[in-house]
Amino acid sequence: MGDRGKRFVLVQILNSIMSATQGEAWKAPRVRISADSRRLRVQGARTVWPQERDLPVESAAGRDQVIVENPGVYTSLYLKVA
């Protein structure tokens, strides 16, 4: 089963700071996902791993953006597009 309507984009965030610091755990305070709203209009966002949670979408200066606060080692989310 896939997204036949092509209405969702899967975004995966992998905290690779641990790789760069030889295993030392560092928290990423926030991750910003930004898209040109003329090419990809983001209407909604929802994390699906490690927990389900709706995220706000902000639009300014021709860009849509979603900010993920304190992502873990791995975070997965869907962007709903127009």
DSSP file (Angstrom, degrees, kcal/mol; ACC not computed):
  #  RESIDUE AA STRUCTURE BP1 BP2  ACC     N-H-->O    O-->H-N    N-H-->O    O-->H-N    TCO  KAPPA ALPHA  PHI   PSI    X-CA   Y-CA   Z-CA
    1    1 A M              0   0    0      0, 0.0     2,-0.2     0, 0.0     0, 0.0   0.000 360.0 360.0 360.0 130.6    0.0    0.0    0.0
    2    2 A G        -     0   0    0      0, 0.0     2,-1.4     0, 0.0     3,-0.2  -0.650 360.0 -77.4-131.1-172.3    1.4    3.4   -1.0
    3    3 A D    >   +     0   0    0     -2,-0.2     3,-1.4     1,-0.2     5,-0.1  -0.677  48.7 172.6 -92.0  81.6    0.4    7.0   -1.3
    4    4 A R  T 3  S+     0   0    0     -2,-1.4    -1,-0.2     1,-0.3     0, 0.0   0.805  77.3  52.7 -64.3 -30.1   -1.4    6.7   -4.6
    5    5 A G  T 3  S-     0   0    0     -3,-0.2    -1,-0.3     1,-0.0    -2,-0.1   0.530 102.5-133.7 -82.4  -5.4   -2.7   10.3   -4.4
    6    6 A K    <   +     0   0    0     -3,-1.4    -2,-0.1     1,-0.1     3,-0.0   0.916  63.8 132.6  52.1  48.9    0.8   11.6   -3.8
    7    7 A R        +     0   0    0     75,-0.1    74,-3.0    73,-0.1     2,-0.4   0.464  53.9  60.2-105.6  -4.6   -0.4   13.7   -1.0
    8    8 A F  E     -A   80   0A   0     72,-0.2     2,-0.5    -5,-0.1    72,-0.2  -0.957  57.7-159.4-130.8 145.7    2.3   12.8    1.6
    9    9 A V  E     -A   79   0A   0     70,-2.3    70,-2.6    -2,-0.4     2,-0.5  -0.990  19.3-138.4-120.6 126.7    6.0   13.1    1.8
   10   10 A L  E     -A   78   0A   0     -2,-0.5     2,-0.5    68,-0.2    68,-0.2  -0.725  19.3-169.1 -84.7 128.8    7.9   10.9    4.3
   11   11 A V  E     -A   77   0A   0     66,-3.3    66,-2.7    -2,-0.5     2,-0.5  -0.979   1.8-167.6-119.4 129.6   10.7   12.7    6.1
   12   12 A Q  E     -A   76   0A   0     -2,-0.5     2,-0.5    64,-0.2    64,-0.2  -0.971   3.6-160.8-119.3 130.9   13.2   10.8    8.2
   13   13 A I  E     -A   75   0A   0     62,-3.4    62,-2.2    -2,-0.5     2,-0.5  -0.947   6.4-173.7-112.9 122.5   15.6   12.5   10.6
   14   14 A L  E     -A   74   0A   0     -2,-0.5     2,-1.2    60,-0.2    60,-0.2  -0.972  22.8-136.9-117.1 120.6   18.7   10.6   11.7
   15   15 A N    >   +     0   0    0     58,-2.8     3,-0.5    -2,-0.5     4,-0.2  -0.640  28.1 173.9 -77.6 100.5   20.8   12.3   14.4
   16   16 A S  T 3>  +     0   0    0     -2,-1.2     4,-1.6     1,-0.2     3,-0.3   0.317  52.5  98.8 -93.3   8.4   24.3   11.6   13.0
   17   17 A I  H 3> S+     0   0    0      1,-0.2     4,-1.5     2,-0.2    -1,-0.2   0.875  78.8  59.2 -61.1 -36.0   26.1   13.7   15.7
   18   18 A M  H <4>S+     0   0    0     -3,-0.5     5,-3.3     1,-0.2     6,-0.4   0.874 103.5  51.3 -61.7 -36.2   26.8   10.5   17.5
   19   19 A S  H >45S+     0   0    0     -3,-0.3     3,-0.9     1,-0.2    -1,-0.2   0.897 110.8  47.7 -65.9 -39.6   28.7    9.2   14.5
   20   20 A A  H 3<5S+     0   0    0     -4,-1.6    -1,-0.2     1,-0.2    -2,-0.2   0.721 114.0  46.6 -75.3 -20.8   30.8   12.4   14.3
   21   21 A T  T ><5S-     0   0    0     -4,-1.5     3,-1.1     3,-0.2    -1,-0.2   0.086 116.4-106.3-110.3  22.8   31.7   12.3   18.0
   22   22 A Q  T < 5S-     0   0    0     -3,-0.9    -3,-0.2     1,-0.2    -4,-0.1   0.890  84.4 -40.9  54.5  46.0   32.6    8.6   18.2
   23   23 A G  T 3 <S+     0   0    0     -5,-3.3     2,-0.4     1,-0.3    -1,-0.2   0.366  95.6 142.3  91.0  -4.5   29.5    7.6   20.1
   24   24 A E    <   -     0   0    0     -3,-1.1     2,-0.5    -6,-0.4    -1,-0.3  -0.571  53.8-122.4 -71.8 127.8   29.2   10.5   22.4
   25   25 A A        +     0   0    0     -2,-0.4     2,-0.4    -3,-0.1    -1,-0.1  -0.591  37.2 171.5 -78.8 121.5   25.5   11.4   22.8
   26   26 A W        -     0   0    0     -2,-0.5     2,-0.4   -11,-0.1    -8,-0.2  -0.991  27.1-130.8-126.0 137.2   24.5   14.9   21.8
   27   27 A K        -     0   0    0     -2,-0.4    45,-0.1   -10,-0.1     3,-0.1  -0.708  10.9-136.7 -87.2 135.5   21.0   16.2   21.5
   28   28 A A        -     0   0    0     43,-0.6     3,-0.1    -2,-0.4    42,-0.1  -0.842  14.2-152.8 -85.7 118.9   19.9   18.1   18.5
   29   29 A P        -     0   0    0      0, 0.0    41,-2.8     0, 0.0     2,-0.3   0.869  67.6 -15.0 -65.8 -36.9   17.9   21.0   19.9
   30   30 A R  E     -D   69   0B   0     39,-0.3     2,-0.4    40,-0.1    39,-0.2  -0.979  52.7-147.2-163.8 153.1   15.7   21.4   16.8
   31   31 A V  E     -D   68   0B   0     37,-2.3    37,-3.1    -2,-0.3     2,-0.5  -0.993  14.7-152.1-125.3 132.2   15.5   20.5   13.1
   32   32 A R  E     -D   67   0B   0     -2,-0.4     2,-0.6    35,-0.2    35,-0.2  -0.917   4.7-164.8-108.3 125.9   14.0   22.8   10.6
   33   33 A I  E     -D   66   0B   0     33,-3.1    33,-2.5    -2,-0.5     2,-0.4  -0.950  16.4-177.1-108.5 121.3   12.4   21.4    7.4
   34   34 A S  E     -D   65   0B   0     -2,-0.6     2,-0.3    31,-0.2    31,-0.2  -0.952   8.3-178.0-127.3 139.7   11.8   24.0    4.8
   35   35 A A  E     -D   64   0B   0     29,-2.7    29,-2.7    -2,-0.4     2,-0.6  -0.989  36.2-110.2-137.1 145.0   10.2   23.9    1.4
   36   36 A D  E >>  -D   63   0B   0     -2,-0.3     4,-2.7    27,-0.2     3,-1.4  -0.639  29.1-148.5 -70.0 114.9    9.7   26.4   -1.4
   37   37 A S  T 34 S+     0   0    0     25,-2.0    -1,-0.2    -2,-0.6    26,-0.1   0.649  93.0  62.6 -68.7 -14.4    5.9   26.8   -1.3
   38   38 A R  T 34 S+     0   0    0     24,-0.5    -1,-0.3     2,-0.1     3,-0.2   0.776 116.8  29.6 -76.3 -25.9    5.7   27.4   -5.0
   39   39 A R  T <4 S+     0   0    0     -3,-1.4     2,-0.4     1,-0.3    -2,-0.2   0.800 136.6  17.5 -99.9 -37.2    7.0   23.9   -5.7
   40   40 A L     <  -     0   0    0     -4,-2.7     2,-0.8     2,-0.0    -1,-0.3  -0.859  68.8-159.2-143.1 100.3    5.8   22.0   -2.7
   41   41 A R        -     0   0    0     -2,-0.4    41,-2.2    -3,-0.2     2,-0.6  -0.731  11.3-152.3 -88.1 112.6    3.0   23.5   -0.6
   42   42 A V  E     +B   81   0A   0     -2,-0.8    39,-0.3    39,-0.2    23,-0.1  -0.738  21.3 171.5 -89.0 121.5    3.0   21.9    2.9
   43   43 A Q  E     -     0   0A   0     37,-3.6     2,-0.3    -2,-0.6    14,-0.2   0.691  64.0  -2.2-100.8 -24.4   -0.5   21.9    4.5
   44   44 A G  E     -B   80   0A   0     36,-1.4    36,-2.8    12,-0.1     2,-0.3  -0.984  54.4-153.6-161.3 164.6    0.2   19.7    7.6
   45   45 A A  E     +BC  79  55A   0     10,-0.7    10,-2.7    -2,-0.3     2,-0.3  -0.995  10.8 177.6-148.4 143.2    2.9   17.7    9.4
   46   46 A R  E     -BC  78  54A   0     32,-2.1    32,-2.6    -2,-0.3     8,-0.2  -0.945  23.7-135.6-150.4 124.6    2.7   14.8   11.8
   47   47 A T  E     +BC  77  53A   0      6,-2.8     6,-1.5    -2,-0.3    30,-0.3  -0.567  19.3 179.3 -74.7 144.6    5.4   12.8   13.5
   48   48 A V  E     +     0   0A   0     28,-2.9     4,-0.2     1,-0.4    29,-0.2   0.482  53.3  76.7-121.8 -12.2    4.8    9.0   13.4
   49   49 A W  E    S+B   76   0A   0     27,-1.6    27,-2.3     2,-0.3    -1,-0.4  -0.955 103.3   3.4-149.5 133.3    7.9    7.8   15.2
   50   50 A P  S    S-     0   0    0      0, 0.0     2,-0.3     0, 0.0    -1,-0.1  -0.999 141.3  -7.7 -84.0  -9.3    8.8    7.6   18.0
   51   51 A Q  S    S-     0   0    0      2,-0.1     2,-0.4     0, 0.0    -2,-0.3  -0.987  73.0-107.5-144.8 154.0    5.4    9.1   18.9
   52   52 A E        +     0   0    0     -2,-0.3     2,-0.3    -4,-0.2    -4,-0.2  -0.679  50.9 148.6 -84.9 132.5    2.5   10.4   17.0
   53   53 A R  E     -C   47   0A   0     -6,-1.5    -6,-2.8    -2,-0.4     2,-0.2  -0.926  43.6-120.9-163.3 134.3    2.1   14.2   17.2
   54   54 A D  E     -C   46   0A   0     -2,-0.3    -8,-0.3    -8,-0.2   -10,-0.0  -0.563  28.2-157.1 -76.3 143.2    0.8   17.0   15.0
   55   55 A L  E     -C   45   0A   0    -10,-2.7   -10,-0.7    -2,-0.2     2,-0.1  -0.942  17.9-113.4-121.1 144.1    3.3   19.7   14.2
   56   56 A P        -     0   0    0      0, 0.0    11,-0.5     0, 0.0     2,-0.5  -0.456  21.1-143.1 -74.7 149.1    2.5   23.3   13.1
   57   57 A V  E     -E   66   0B   0    -14,-0.2     2,-0.4     9,-0.1     9,-0.2  -0.961  14.2-160.1-110.8 126.8    3.4   24.5    9.6
   58   58 A E  E     -E   65   0B   0      7,-2.9     7,-2.9    -2,-0.5     2,-0.4  -0.881   1.4-160.4-108.4 139.5    4.6   28.1    9.3
   59   59 A S  E     +E   64   0B   0     -2,-0.4     2,-0.3     5,-0.2     5,-0.2  -0.978  24.1 144.4-122.5 130.0    4.6   30.0    6.0
   60   60 A A  E >   +E   63   0B   0      3,-2.4     3,-1.6    -2,-0.4    -2,-0.0  -0.943  63.0   1.4-161.6 139.8    6.6   33.1    5.4
   61   61 A A  T 3  S-     0   0    0     -2,-0.3     3,-0.1     1,-0.3    -1,-0.0   0.837 128.9 -51.2  52.8  41.6    8.5   34.7    2.5
   62   62 A G  T 3  S+     0   0    0      1,-0.2   -25,-2.0   -26,-0.1   -24,-0.5   0.640 117.0 106.6  76.3  13.7    7.5   32.0    0.0
   63   63 A R  E <   -DE  36  60B   0     -3,-1.6    -3,-2.4   -27,-0.2     2,-0.4  -0.976  54.8-152.9-128.4 140.0    8.6   29.1    2.2
   64   64 A D  E     -DE  35  59B   0    -29,-2.7   -29,-2.7    -2,-0.4     2,-0.4  -0.911  24.8-175.6-103.5 137.3    6.7   26.6    4.3
   65   65 A Q  E     -DE  34  58B   0     -7,-2.9    -7,-2.9    -2,-0.4     2,-0.4  -0.989  21.0-164.1-140.6 149.2    8.6   25.2    7.3
   66   66 A V  E     -DE  33  57B   0    -33,-2.5   -33,-3.1    -2,-0.4     2,-0.5  -0.993  13.3-153.5-125.9 132.9    8.1   22.7   10.1
   67   67 A I  E     -D   32   0B   0    -11,-0.5     2,-0.7    -2,-0.4   -35,-0.2  -0.941   1.5-159.5-112.2 125.6   10.3   22.7   13.2
   68   68 A V  E     -D   31   0B   0    -37,-3.1   -37,-2.3    -2,-0.5     2,-0.3  -0.912  15.0-148.1-103.5 113.5   10.9   19.5   15.1
   69   69 A E  E     -D   30   0B   0     -2,-0.7   -39,-0.3     1,-0.2   -41,-0.0  -0.643  69.5  -9.3 -84.2 136.5   11.9   20.2   18.6
   70   70 A N  S    S-     0   0    0    -41,-2.8    -1,-0.2    -2,-0.3   -40,-0.1   0.880  78.6-164.0  47.6  57.1   14.3   17.8   20.4
   71   71 A P        -     0   0    0      0, 0.0   -43,-0.6     0, 0.0    -1,-0.1  -0.393  12.2-131.0 -67.1 149.4   14.3   15.0   17.8
   72   72 A G        -     0   0    0      2,-0.2   -57,-0.2   -45,-0.1     3,-0.2   0.125  45.5 -69.6 -79.9-158.7   15.7   11.7   19.1
   73   73 A V  S    S+     0   0    0      1,-0.3   -58,-2.8   -59,-0.1     2,-0.4   0.876 126.3  17.3 -63.6 -37.0   18.2    9.5   17.4
   74   74 A Y  E    S+A   14   0A   0    -60,-0.2     2,-0.4     2,-0.0    -1,-0.3  -0.996  70.0 174.4-138.9 132.5   15.6    8.7   14.8
   75   75 A T  E     -A   13   0A   0    -62,-2.2   -62,-3.4    -2,-0.4     2,-0.4  -0.998   8.8-165.6-136.6 139.7   12.4   10.6   14.0
   76   76 A S  E     +AB  12  49A   0    -27,-2.3   -28,-2.9    -2,-0.4   -27,-1.6  -0.983  14.9 164.8-126.7 137.3   10.0   10.0   11.2
   77   77 A L  E     -AB  11  47A   0    -66,-2.7   -66,-3.3    -2,-0.4     2,-0.4  -0.976  27.6-130.7-147.6 160.7    7.2   12.3   10.0
   78   78 A Y  E     -AB  10  46A   0    -32,-2.6   -32,-2.1    -2,-0.3     2,-0.5  -0.923  11.4-152.5-112.3 138.9    4.8   12.9    7.2
   79   79 A L  E     -AB   9  45A   0    -70,-2.6   -70,-2.3    -2,-0.4     2,-0.6  -0.945  13.8-142.7-104.2 129.9    4.3   16.2    5.4
   80   80 A K  E     -AB   8  44A   0    -36,-2.8   -37,-3.6    -2,-0.5   -36,-1.4  -0.832  23.5-164.7 -92.3 125.0    0.8   16.6    3.9
   81   81 A V  E       B   0  42A   0    -74,-3.0   -39,-0.2    -2,-0.6   -41,-0.0  -0.783 360.0 360.0-114.2 155.5    1.1   18.5    0.6
   82   82 A A              0   0    0    -41,-2.2   -40,-0.1    -2,-0.3    -1,-0.1   0.452 360.0 360.0 -79.7 360.0   -1.5   20.2   -1.6
